[in-house]
């Protein structure tokens, strides 16, 4: 894992969890449990996917997409 990934990954996950908490009015424990179980998180924690390079706002939209449809689509 690169130093960049190791440094930014916790920041991205924390920001995403905070955005989900705020936008969906859920408690932090519920948000973290759901986020860690998501397909998005599985992609986020893999450096080679590059998903960790997207903004928190974009990742939140992808999280909502997964919750609503069960799928996640990314641009080519």
Secondary structure, DSSP 8 states (H G I E B T S, - for coil): --HHHHHHHHHHHHHHHHHHHHHHT--HHHHHHHHHTSHHHHHHT-GGG-GGGS-HHHHHHHHHHHHHHS------
